Amino acid sequence: MGCEELEELIEEEFDVSISFAGDLGIVSETAVSEETDPITVATELATYRIESDPDIANAINDRGEISKVTIDRVRYSYKDFEGNEEAFVIESGFTFADPNTMSIFTSEILDSGIRIAEADFRNDAFFHEDDFSPIEAGLAAGSTSIIIGYFGTLSHNPVDFKVGITVDVTVTIKPDI
């Protein structure tokens, strides 16, 4: 194999799949009067720096070699539930933020009717896929972090729980030779 052929092979883009996980605890709730009043909750935000992931750090020399970031899906579950066991999800979703531009992208979850206490008891896992291109555009334009949070409206209150998340991401790398 000649030098030109070797250089062409080295300059090819390649993908690295990574996942990051964590638990998001509730940090805000709307005020309610009755147990049957719907309650809106929001969790803390989690931040993940892509270039700090060990698999990515080993594959790049600098951030400029990351040419594309694709959010494949978000796996989530409800954990450590306490409160009114009648509570079910009316609507919910994930909020993503780009720390460089402070732009926010909301991705609504279409699975309503989930009873949080039962999902926690059964250790149910749910999958959320969407067109994440608005946040991916910021990641491709130089942002190095993904910020994510969960929000939802539940049918009954009081409630307290965590949302366990795992975000699956594909990072496209073009080596700088």
C-alpha positions in Angstrom: 0.0 0.0 0.0 1.4 3.4 -1.0 1.6 6.6 1.1 -1.3 8.2 -0.8 -3.5 5.2 -0.3 -2.6 5.1 3.4 -3.3 8.8 3.8 -6.7 8.4 2.1 -7.6 5.6 4.4 -6.6 7.6 7.5 -8.6 10.6 6.4 -11.9 8.7 6.2 -14.6 9.7 8.7 -15.6 7.0 11.2 -18.4 6.7 13.8 -18.0 6.1 17.6 -21.2 5.1 19.5 -21.3 6.2 23.1 -23.9 6.3 25.9 -24.2 8.3 29.0 -26.5 7.8 31.9 -27.8 9.4 35.1 -30.8 10.1 37.3 -32.7 13.3 37.1 -34.4 14.3 40.4 -37.5 16.6 40.5 -36.6 20.2 41.4 -39.8 22.0 40.8 -43.6 21.4 41.0 -46.6 23.5 40.4 -48.8 24.4 43.4 -52.0 22.4 43.8 -54.9 22.3 46.2 -56.4 18.8 45.8 -54.9 15.4 45.4 -56.8 15.0 42.1 -55.4 18.3 40.7 -52.9 17.7 37.9 -49.3 18.7 38.8 -46.5 19.8 36.5 -43.0 18.8 37.4 -39.5 19.5 36.1 -36.2 17.8 36.9 -32.7 19.0 37.4 -30.6 19.4 34.3 -27.8 17.0 33.4 -24.8 18.0 31.3 -22.5 15.7 29.4 -19.3 16.8 27.6 -18.9 14.7 24.5 -15.2 15.2 24.0 -14.5 14.1 27.6 -16.1 10.6 27.0 -13.1 8.1 27.2 -14.0 6.6 23.8 -14.1 10.0 22.1 -11.0 11.4 24.0 -9.0 8.4 22.8 -10.1 8.9 19.2 -9.5 12.6 18.7 -6.6 15.0 19.1 -8.8 18.1 19.4 -12.5 19.0 19.4 -12.3 20.1 15.7 -12.1 16.5 14.6 -15.8 15.9 15.7 -17.7 16.6 12.5 -21.2 15.4 13.5 -23.1 14.3 16.6 -26.3 12.3 16.3 -28.6 11.7 19.2 -30.0 8.2 18.4 -32.4 7.8 21.3 -33.1 8.4 24.9 -33.9 5.4 27.1 -35.7 6.3 30.3 -37.4 4.9 33.4 -39.1 6.1 36.5 -37.4 5.4 39.8 -37.8 5.8 43.6 -41.4 6.8 43.3 -43.1 8.2 46.4 -46.6 9.8 46.6 -50.0 9.2 45.1 -50.0 5.9 43.3 -52.9 6.9 41.1 -50.6 9.5 39.3 -50.2 8.9 35.6 -48.5 10.9 32.9 -50.8 13.3 31.0 -47.9 14.8 29.0 -44.2 14.8 29.2 -41.0 15.3 27.3 -37.3 16.2 27.4 -35.7 19.5 27.2 -32.3 19.8 25.5 -30.1 22.9 25.6 -27.0 24.1 23.8 -24.8 25.8 26.3 -23.0 27.8 23.7 -26.0 29.5 22.1 -28.4 28.8 25.0 -31.0 27.6 22.4 -33.5 25.2 23.8 -35.2 22.2 22.0 -38.2 20.5 23.5 -39.0 16.9 22.5 -42.4 15.7 23.5 -42.9 12.1 24.6 -46.0 10.6 23.0 -46.5 7.9 25.7 -49.2 9.3 27.9 -51.1 7.2 30.5 -48.1 5.6 32.1 -48.7 5.0 35.8 -45.5 6.2 37.5 -45.7 3.9 40.6 -46.3 0.8 38.4 -43.6 1.6 36.0 -41.1 2.1 38.9 -42.3 -1.2 40.6 -41.9 -3.2 37.3 -38.6 -1.4 36.3 -40.2 -0.6 33.0 -37.8 1.0 30.4 -39.1 3.3 27.7 -37.5 4.5 24.5 -37.8 8.0 23.0 -36.7 8.7 19.5 -37.3 12.0 17.7 -35.9 14.4 15.1 -33.2 15.8 17.4 -31.6 17.8 14.5 -32.1 21.3 16.1 -29.8 20.3 19.0 -27.5 18.2 16.8 -26.9 21.3 14.6 -25.5 23.1 17.6 -23.4 20.1 18.5 -22.0 20.1 15.0 -21.3 23.8 15.0 -18.9 23.6 17.9 -20.8 23.0 21.1 -19.2 20.2 23.1 -22.0 19.5 25.7 -25.5 18.1 25.8 -27.8 19.4 28.5 -31.0 17.4 29.1 -33.9 17.6 31.6 -37.3 16.0 31.9 -40.7 17.7 32.3 -44.2 16.3 32.8 -47.8 16.8 33.9 -49.2 14.1 36.1 -52.9 13.4 36.9 -52.6 13.3 40.7 -50.4 14.6 43.4 -48.2 14.6 45.6 -45.5 12.9 43.7 -41.7 12.5 43.9 -39.5 10.4 41.7 -36.4 10.3 39.6 -36.1 9.8 35.9 -33.3 7.5 35.0 -31.9 8.3 31.5 -29.5 6.8 29.1 -28.7 8.8 26.0 -27.3 6.9 23.0 -25.2 9.1 20.7 -23.2 8.5 17.5 -20.2 10.8 17.1 -18.6 11.1 13.6 -14.9 11.8 13.7 -12.8 13.1 10.8 -9.1 12.7 11.8 -7.0 15.9 11.4 -3.9 14.5 9.6 
